Amino acid sequence: MIALDTNVLLRYLLQDDPDQSPKAAQLIASHAIILIPDIVLVETIWTLKGKKYQLGKPELIHVVKALLEESGICFENNQAVWQALNDYRKADAINGKQADFSDALIARKARLTAKTRSTPLIGIYTFDMAAQQLPGMLPI
């Protein structure tokens, strides 16, 4: 297993650098298991959503879904990422603001951690009204 940093994953996904993109693709093709840590996934989504690339929600959903479906790629917890993706997909915008994928992953990972530790999770508190649309997120 190898793990990727955000810049390697972005070069692989975007194929936008004539030197680095082929190296990223070769690295990924030459290993059976590629770990994408949660922080790398979140940074990748933030970058793709940002000023330079401006991907919308449907495109971001497609990126995460494609990574989940790629045979050699795994996450810290694939089930949590799938569930977060579904929560993100279902979340409605509030006053024009959409909950971020990172909010959905935070909520899913918090619930998973509580379950793993056999500790009840009272809630995940946030000031973000859009994030409050996600399961488990509560206003403070």
N, CA, C and O of each residue as an XYZ file, in Angstrom:
560
protein
N       0.845     -1.179      0.000
C       0.000      0.000      0.000
C       0.886      1.236      0.000
O       1.910      1.296      0.680
N       0.459      2.220     -0.784
C       1.061      3.544     -0.703
C      -0.063      4.533     -0.417
O      -1.236      4.236     -0.644
N       0.300      5.697      0.077
C      -0.666      6.768      0.302
C      -0.274      7.954     -0.563
O       0.898      8.137     -0.893
N      -1.259      8.750     -0.923
C      -1.014      9.903     -1.784
C      -1.197     11.205     -1.020
O      -2.026     11.312     -0.116
N      -0.400     12.186     -1.409
C      -0.615     13.556     -0.973
C      -1.590     14.204     -1.955
O      -1.796     13.706     -3.062
N      -2.176     15.303     -1.541
C      -3.187     15.978     -2.354
C      -2.657     16.355     -3.735
O      -3.359     16.174     -4.729
N      -1.438     16.873     -3.816
C      -0.933     17.313     -5.113
C      -0.786     16.155     -6.096
O      -0.982     16.346     -7.296
N      -0.450     14.972     -5.620
C      -0.346     13.796     -6.500
C      -1.737     13.383     -6.981
O      -1.931     13.094     -8.162
N      -2.693     13.358     -6.071
C      -4.061     12.991     -6.462
C      -4.631     13.991     -7.471
O      -5.285     13.596     -8.436
N      -4.387     15.269     -7.253
C      -4.884     16.288     -8.192
C      -4.257     16.132     -9.572
O      -4.955     16.236    -10.581
N      -2.958     15.886     -9.629
C      -2.309     15.700    -10.940
C      -2.888     14.476    -11.644
O      -3.080     14.489    -12.860
N      -3.166     13.422    -10.883
C      -3.765     12.198    -11.445
C      -5.169     12.483    -11.980
O      -5.508     12.071    -13.089
N      -5.970     13.177    -11.205
C      -7.350     13.448    -11.606
C      -7.444     14.441    -12.762
O      -8.234     14.253    -13.687
N      -6.641     15.491    -12.703
C      -6.769     16.580    -13.667
C      -5.957     16.387    -14.940
O      -6.291     16.941    -15.988
N      -4.882     15.594    -14.844
C      -3.995     15.397    -16.006
C      -3.660     16.753    -16.651
O      -3.779     16.931    -17.864
N      -3.240     17.697    -15.804
C      -3.029     19.070    -16.259
C      -1.565     19.520    -16.237
O      -1.270     20.685    -16.504
N      -0.665     18.616    -15.925
C       0.754     18.975    -15.874
C       1.524     17.950    -16.702
O       1.508     16.760    -16.384
N       2.201     18.403    -17.766
C       2.866     17.449    -18.665
C       3.971     16.630    -18.015
O       4.300     15.548    -18.502
N       4.547     17.118    -16.933
C       5.599     16.380    -16.244
C       5.041     15.545    -15.089
O       5.330     14.353    -14.985
N       4.248     16.170    -14.230
C       3.788     15.508    -13.014
C       2.607     14.556    -13.225
O       2.537     13.519    -12.566
N       1.694     14.880    -14.116
C       0.513     14.023    -14.313
C       0.868     12.602    -14.741
O       0.326     11.651    -14.176
N       1.765     12.422    -15.725
C       2.139     11.036    -16.082
C       2.833     10.294    -14.938
O       2.652      9.087    -14.780
N       3.625     11.014    -14.143
C       4.291     10.383    -12.996
C       3.254      9.923    -11.969
O       3.373      8.837    -11.403
N       2.248     10.749    -11.736
C       1.189     10.381    -10.787
C       0.429      9.162    -11.298
O       0.159      8.234    -10.536
N       0.086      9.161    -12.578
C      -0.644      8.031    -13.168
C       0.187      6.753    -13.107
O      -0.344      5.686    -12.801
N       1.480      6.851    -13.395
C       2.365      5.681    -13.349
C       2.486      5.152    -11.925
O       2.441      3.942    -11.705
N       2.638      6.047    -10.963
C       2.732      5.643     -9.561
C       1.490      4.863     -9.143
O       1.591      3.801     -8.529
N       0.337      5.390     -9.474
C      -0.925      4.750     -9.097
C      -1.086      3.413     -9.820
O      -1.526      2.430     -9.223
N      -0.734      3.381    -11.089
C      -0.866      2.137    -11.859
C       0.086      1.049    -11.371
O      -0.181     -0.136    -11.570
N       1.183      1.432    -10.741
C       2.193      0.452    -10.354
C       2.017     -0.105     -8.937
O       2.854     -0.879     -8.473
N       0.945      0.278     -8.253
C       0.697     -0.238     -6.905
C      -0.725     -0.785     -6.803
O      -1.667     -0.221     -7.360
N      -0.856     -1.879     -6.089
C      -2.155     -2.556     -5.982
C      -3.128     -1.806     -5.078
O      -4.332     -1.794     -5.338
N      -2.621     -1.187     -4.029
C      -3.502     -0.500     -3.083
C      -3.000      0.924     -2.872
O      -1.847      1.149     -2.503
N      -3.894      1.876     -3.114
C      -3.596      3.293     -2.965
C      -4.514      3.856     -1.889
O      -5.735      3.852     -2.045
N      -3.930      4.338     -0.802
C      -4.705      4.950      0.278
C      -4.827      6.445      0.043
O      -3.835      7.138     -0.182
N      -6.054      6.925      0.100
C      -6.306      8.359      0.076
C      -6.790      8.734      1.478
O      -7.940      8.474      1.832
N      -5.901      9.348      2.277
C      -6.315      9.758      3.622
C      -7.458     10.783      3.562
O      -7.605     11.503      2.574
N      -8.252     10.836      4.617
C      -9.398     11.755      4.653
C      -8.995     13.188      4.339
O      -9.665     13.866      3.559
N      -7.902     13.654      4.943
C      -7.495     15.038      4.724
C      -7.148     15.288      3.266
O      -7.396     16.380      2.755
N      -6.581     14.302      2.587
C      -6.256     14.437      1.161
C      -7.542     14.528      0.347
O      -7.632     15.338     -0.576
N      -8.526     13.716      0.673
C      -9.808     13.775     -0.034
C     -10.458     15.140      0.153
O     -10.946     15.735     -0.808
N     -10.465     15.633      1.380
C     -11.087     16.931      1.668
C     -10.331     18.060      0.964
O     -10.954     18.940      0.370
N      -9.002     18.045      1.024
C      -8.220     19.082      0.336
C      -8.459     19.037     -1.174
O      -8.524     20.081     -1.824
N      -8.587     17.846     -1.724
C      -8.841     17.697     -3.153
C     -10.186     18.310     -3.525
O     -10.286     19.043     -4.509
N     -11.208     18.015     -2.749
C     -12.537     18.572     -3.019
C     -12.510     20.091     -2.896
O     -13.061     20.789     -3.747
N     -11.873     20.614     -1.838
C     -11.768     22.074     -1.683
C     -11.081     22.712     -2.889
O     -11.516     23.755     -3.376
N     -10.011     22.085     -3.366
C      -9.280     22.623     -4.510
C     -10.148     22.599     -5.763
O     -10.211     23.585     -6.496
N     -10.813     21.483     -6.008
C     -11.649     21.365     -7.208
C     -12.847     22.314     -7.169
O     -13.328     22.755     -8.213
N     -13.321     22.621     -5.978
C     -14.467     23.512     -5.799
C     -14.042     24.988     -5.866
O     -14.876     25.857     -6.122
N     -12.777     25.269     -5.644
C     -12.261     26.625     -5.506
C     -12.232     27.440     -6.781
O     -12.737     27.023     -7.823
N     -11.627     28.619     -6.672
C     -11.589     29.613     -7.750
C     -11.051     29.082     -9.073
O     -11.590     29.385    -10.137
N      -9.996     28.295     -9.004
C      -9.342     27.872    -10.242
C     -10.175     26.885    -11.056
O     -10.311     27.046    -12.268
N     -10.736     25.859    -10.396
C     -11.434     24.796    -11.127
C     -12.953     24.940    -11.090
O     -13.627     24.542    -12.040
N     -13.499     25.492    -10.029
C     -14.922     25.820     -9.887
C     -15.872     24.669    -10.229
O     -16.885     24.880    -10.896
N     -15.554     23.463     -9.779
C     -16.466     22.350     -9.995
C     -17.690     22.514     -9.104
O     -17.582     22.948     -7.958
N     -18.841     22.168     -9.636
C     -20.080     22.226     -8.884
C     -20.342     20.923     -8.144
O     -19.586     19.959     -8.263
N     -21.403     20.913     -7.395
C     -21.746     19.741     -6.587
C     -21.860     18.463     -7.422
O     -21.307     17.439     -7.018
N     -22.548     18.474     -8.561
C     -22.648     17.231     -9.346
C     -21.279     16.690     -9.782
O     -21.051     15.480     -9.762
N     -20.377     17.589    -10.172
C     -19.053     17.154    -10.595
C     -18.240     16.623     -9.410
O     -17.509     15.642     -9.549
N     -18.364     17.260     -8.259
C     -17.651     16.798     -7.064
C     -18.149     15.420     -6.637
O     -17.359     14.557     -6.254
N     -19.451     15.226     -6.704
C     -20.029     13.917     -6.394
C     -19.458     12.867     -7.353
O     -19.104     11.763     -6.940
N     -19.375     13.224     -8.618
C     -18.829     12.294     -9.616
C     -17.378     11.919     -9.295
O     -17.003     10.753     -9.410
N     -16.567     12.895     -8.897
C     -15.157     12.632     -8.577
C     -15.044     11.643     -7.418
O     -14.307     10.660     -7.503
N     -15.779     11.907     -6.335
C     -15.689     11.029     -5.160
C     -16.216      9.638     -5.503
O     -15.621      8.632     -5.118
N     -17.325      9.584     -6.223
C     -17.901      8.293     -6.608
C     -16.924      7.505     -7.486
O     -16.765      6.298     -7.302
N     -16.280      8.170     -8.425
C     -15.317      7.501     -9.300
C     -14.132      6.959     -8.502
O     -13.653      5.858     -8.773
N     -13.662      7.720     -7.531
C     -12.565      7.238     -6.694
C     -12.992      6.024     -5.871
O     -12.239      5.060     -5.735
N     -14.204      6.079     -5.325
C     -14.723      4.956     -4.547
C     -14.853      3.694     -5.392
O     -14.675      2.585     -4.889
N     -15.158      3.861     -6.654
C     -15.376      2.718     -7.538
C     -14.089      2.196     -8.174
O     -14.093      1.126     -8.782
N     -12.998      2.934     -8.043
C     -11.728      2.498     -8.619
C     -11.159      1.369     -7.755
O     -11.006      1.527     -6.544
N     -10.853      0.249     -8.372
C     -10.534     -0.976     -7.634
C      -9.363     -0.866     -6.674
O      -9.441     -1.426     -5.580
N      -8.298     -0.187     -7.013
C      -7.126     -0.160     -6.143
C      -7.113      0.955     -5.118
O      -6.217      1.022     -4.276
N      -8.098      1.825     -5.186
C      -8.113      2.984     -4.285
C      -8.949      2.677     -3.053
O     -10.047      2.129     -3.146
N      -8.405      3.045     -1.892
C      -9.156      2.891     -0.649
C      -8.997      4.153      0.196
O      -8.108      4.974     -0.033
N      -9.875      4.277      1.162
C      -9.897      5.415      2.078
C      -9.709      4.894      3.497
O      -9.711      3.685      3.728
N      -9.550      5.801      4.430
C      -9.410      5.389      5.819
C     -10.593      4.522      6.229
O     -10.436      3.561      6.983
N     -11.775      4.866      5.730
C     -12.963      4.055      5.950
C     -13.881      4.257      4.747
O     -14.586      5.261      4.653
N     -13.864      3.293      3.831
C     -14.666      3.421      2.609
C     -16.144      3.624      2.904
O     -16.809      4.418      2.239
N     -16.659      2.912      3.894
C     -18.082      3.035      4.216
C     -18.422      4.454      4.676
O     -19.457      4.995      4.289
N     -17.571      5.052      5.488
C     -17.816      6.420      5.949
C     -17.808      7.400      4.773
O     -18.610      8.334      4.736
N     -16.904      7.190      3.818
C     -16.852      8.074      2.652
C     -18.114      7.903      1.797
O     -18.685      8.891      1.335
N     -18.553      6.645      1.584
C     -19.798      6.399      0.829
C     -20.982      7.077      1.520
O     -21.779      7.756      0.873
N     -21.091      6.889      2.827
C     -22.202      7.481      3.569
C     -22.139      9.003      3.540
O     -23.165      9.666      3.386
N     -20.941      9.556      3.688
C     -20.779     11.015      3.621
C     -21.168     11.531      2.236
O     -21.802     12.579      2.116
N     -20.790     10.797      1.197
C     -21.159     11.192     -0.156
C     -22.672     11.213     -0.325
O     -23.217     12.138     -0.927
N     -23.351     10.200      0.200
C     -24.819     10.167      0.118
C     -25.449     11.297      0.924
O     -26.422     11.904      0.478
N     -24.907     11.586      2.103
C     -25.419     12.701      2.904
C     -25.226     14.023      2.163
O     -26.132     14.856      2.126
N     -24.058     14.210      1.578
C     -23.743     15.416      0.816
C     -24.676     15.556     -0.383
O     -25.174     16.644     -0.675
N     -24.903     14.450     -1.064
C     -25.786     14.450     -2.232
C     -27.203     14.886     -1.854
O     -27.848     15.614     -2.608
N     -27.683     14.452     -0.710
C     -29.064     14.723     -0.279
C     -29.253     16.087      0.381
O     -30.382     16.567      0.484
N     -28.166     16.718      0.829
C     -28.275     17.969      1.581
C     -28.793     19.100      0.699
O     -28.311     19.305     -0.416
N     -29.771     19.823      1.208
C     -30.328     20.968      0.501
C     -29.558     22.235      0.850
O     -28.963     22.344      1.922
N     -29.580     23.180     -0.068
C     -28.952     24.478      0.182
C     -29.835     25.293      1.129
O     -31.062     25.208      1.079
N     -29.200     26.071      1.980
C     -29.888     26.973      2.895
C     -29.429     28.389      2.555
O     -28.242     28.703      2.644
N     -30.378     29.240      2.164
C     -30.049     30.614      1.770
C     -28.929     30.651      0.732
O     -28.048     31.509      0.787
N     -28.972     29.724     -0.204
C     -27.989     29.676     -1.271
C     -26.662     29.030     -0.901
O     -25.782     28.904     -1.753
N     -26.501     28.619      0.349
C     -25.245     27.984      0.780
C     -25.461     26.486      0.936
O     -26.448     26.041      1.521
N     -24.535     25.732      0.412
C     -24.590     24.276      0.424
C     -23.643     23.718      1.480
O     -22.541     24.236      1.658
N     -24.056     22.681      2.171
C     -23.134     21.973      3.064
C     -21.988     21.424      2.219
O     -22.190     20.991      1.084
N     -20.795     21.446      2.781
C     -19.621     20.930      2.070
C     -19.503     19.426      2.275
O     -20.013     18.873      3.249
N     -18.815     18.771      1.328
C     -18.526     17.353      1.494
C     -17.753     17.129      2.791
O     -17.972     16.135      3.483
N     -16.851     18.051      3.118
C     -16.072     17.906      4.351
C     -16.972     17.874      5.574
O     -16.688     17.146      6.525
N     -18.061     18.656      5.572
C     -19.016     18.629      6.692
C     -19.648     17.246      6.820
O     -19.793     16.716      7.922
N     -20.018     16.677      5.687
C     -20.633     15.348      5.695
C     -19.648     14.294      6.194
O     -20.029     13.382      6.927
N     -18.392     14.419      5.799
C     -17.379     13.457      6.248
C     -17.093     13.626      7.739
O     -16.899     12.639      8.448
N     -17.066     14.857      8.211
C     -16.887     15.112      9.647
C     -17.986     14.407     10.440
O     -17.710     13.719     11.423
N     -19.215     14.583     10.012
C     -20.352     13.989     10.727
C     -20.274     12.460     10.713
O     -20.481     11.818     11.742
N     -19.977     11.883      9.558
C     -19.902     10.421      9.456
C     -18.743      9.860     10.272
O     -18.901      8.842     10.945
N     -17.590     10.504     10.221
C     -16.434     10.016     10.973
C     -16.658     10.163     12.481
O     -16.206      9.320     13.255
N     -17.342     11.211     12.900
C     -17.639     11.376     14.330
C     -18.541     10.242     14.813
O     -18.305      9.669     15.877
N     -19.569      9.920     14.036
C     -20.470      8.832     14.421
C     -19.738      7.499     14.422
O     -19.947      6.677     15.314
N     -18.893      7.280     13.445
C     -18.120      6.045     13.378
C     -17.179      5.928     14.575
O     -17.059      4.855     15.167
N     -16.521      7.010     14.926
C     -15.600      6.992     16.062
C     -16.345      6.708     17.361
O     -15.879      5.925     18.188
N     -17.492      7.339     17.540
C     -18.287      7.085     18.747
C     -18.703      5.620     18.810
O     -18.636      4.995     19.868
N     -19.132      5.075     17.677
C     -19.550      3.669     17.632
C     -18.377      2.747     17.948
O     -18.522      1.791     18.709
N     -17.224      3.032     17.368
C     -16.026      2.231     17.610
C     -15.633      2.247     19.077
O     -15.165      1.242     19.612
N     -15.821      3.378     19.719
C     -15.470      3.522     21.137
C     -16.611      3.147     22.077
O     -16.482      3.264     23.296
N     -17.720      2.699     21.510
C     -18.913      2.343     22.288
C     -19.351      3.491     23.202
O     -19.711      3.291     24.362
N     -19.306      4.690     22.639
C     -19.684      5.893     23.375
C     -20.813      6.586     22.621
O     -20.694      6.809     21.416
N     -21.898      6.930     23.294
C     -22.974      7.626     22.588
C     -22.513      8.999     22.088
O     -21.833      9.730     22.808
N     -22.879      9.337     20.879
C     -22.566     10.649     20.323
C     -23.810     11.521     20.456
O     -24.856     11.223     19.879
N     -23.686     12.580     21.209
C     -24.822     13.483     21.435
C     -25.087     14.314     20.189
O     -26.243     14.545     19.837
N     -24.050     14.759     19.529
C     -24.207     15.550     18.314
C     -22.890     16.123     17.867
O     -21.897     16.085     18.594
N     -22.890     16.654     16.663
C     -21.741     17.350     16.105
C     -22.192     18.799     15.969
O     -23.074     19.106     15.167
N     -21.594     19.679     16.744
C     -22.073     21.051     16.825
C     -21.385     21.952     15.811
O     -20.176     21.866     15.593
N     -22.193     22.829     15.188
C     -21.677     23.742     14.175
C     -22.506     25.021     14.142
O     -23.695     25.023     14.461
N     -21.843     26.111     13.747
C     -22.546     27.368     13.495
C     -23.074     27.416     12.060
O     -23.924     28.248     11.744
N     -22.584     26.543     11.200
C     -22.912     26.525      9.779
C     -24.329     25.987      9.563
O     -24.593     24.801      9.759
N     -25.234     26.882      9.155
C     -26.638     26.481      8.980
C     -26.805     25.437      7.876
O     -27.641     24.541      7.991
N     -26.016     25.547      6.812
C     -26.109     24.563      5.732
C     -25.647     23.198      6.225
O     -26.244     22.179      5.878
N     -24.603     23.170      7.022
C     -24.104     21.895      7.559
C     -25.111     21.270      8.511
O     -25.132     20.050      8.673
N     -25.939     22.081      9.137
C     -26.948     21.563     10.068
C     -27.996     20.715      9.348
O     -28.802     20.057     10.007
N     -28.004     20.714      8.031
C     -28.911     19.858      7.265
C     -28.440     18.413      7.224
O     -29.195     17.516      6.847
N     -27.196     18.191      7.612
C     -26.631     16.843      7.569
C     -26.983     16.065      8.825
O     -27.090     16.652      9.901
N     -27.165     14.755      8.711
C     -27.509     13.940      9.876
C     -26.482     14.066     11.001
O     -25.282     13.890     10.787
N     -26.969     14.372     12.190
C     -26.113     14.449     13.364
C     -25.574     15.832     13.669
O     -25.086     16.076     14.772
N     -25.654     16.756     12.694
C     -25.153     18.110     12.904
C     -26.207     18.938     13.637
O     -27.387     18.936     13.285
N     -25.744     19.644     14.664
C     -26.656     20.425     15.508
C     -26.184     21.869     15.608
O     -24.986     22.141     15.537
N     -27.125     22.795     15.773
C     -26.726     24.203     15.975
C     -26.197     24.414     17.391
O     -26.597     23.730     18.333
N     -25.316     25.348     17.509
C     -24.800     25.685     18.827
C     -25.490     26.958     19.319
O     -25.204     27.428     20.420
